[in-house]
Amino acid sequence: MAKTMAKTDCTKTDCTKTDGTRTDGTSTDGTSTDGAKPPAKPAAPERVAAFRTGVSAETRAAAFLMAKGYRILSQALPHSSCEIDLIAKRLNLIAFIEVKAPATLDEAAYAVTPRQQSRIFNAAQGWLMAHPEHAELELGFDAILIAPRSPPRHLLAAFDASP
């Protein structure tokens, strides 16, 4: 049994089937034929590069911490709204870690802004409520700086969580 294919009318910018749908699954009016949202606008190249740098830095920071005897409990997912890059445990310490990837270590002097500190602290409280088994442990708010051609720099107690 032969399958009938819809004819297409293709140009350089548009490829529309004769039934009114495009080959990318959207109709000619921009709505999706399967109920899904139309494809998102591609991210700017500099944002893509920054995202890749961040993911790479977080991976290097996690490996660095594991080599120091930490166990990674949580790592921010690439598209999550989590404000904490890494959560790690070592002995009776839970460390909430912000990873920064400055171009140079000199640029990292003010790596974690007061606004970021507040967001990290609030996210840490939420994480601890979801993981009460860790609530009695010591808490630390650290930063790890990952600069090109430099070893990772771990700043213990990089900021204070007290109000």
C-alpha positions, 0 to 999 in steps of 0.5 A: 500500500503506497503512502500519499505524500503532500506536495510541497512548495519550497522556497529558500525561506519557507517550505509549505505543503499544499495542505497548508502546513509547513514542513517544520510542523507549523501551519502557515499562520505560525501555529503548530499543527500538533498543539505545541508552541512554535519553535523558539527564536534561536539564542544569540551566539554570545549567550550560547557561548556563555552558557557553554562556558558556565556548564564547562566551569560547573563540570570542572568545579564538580570534579575539583570538589570530588577530588577534594573528598566532597560528594556532589548532592546536586548540580544545577540543570542547564535549563533549571531555575535553580540559583545554586550551581552545586550542592556538595557534602563533606563530613558534616558540612553541606556546601552551597557553591556558586561557580564563576568563570571570569576571564581572569581571577582579578575580575572575580573580586566581586564574584557573588553579588549581594542579590545573588547571595540572597537568591542562593540563601533562599534557594538553600532554605528551600533545598533544606526543606526538601531534604530535611535529613541534611538540616542538622549539618553545618552549612557553608556558602562557597564560591569556586572560580574557574579562570582560563589557564588557572587551577580552580580556586575554592573560596570557603565561606565566600559569603555569610548567609546571616541577615 
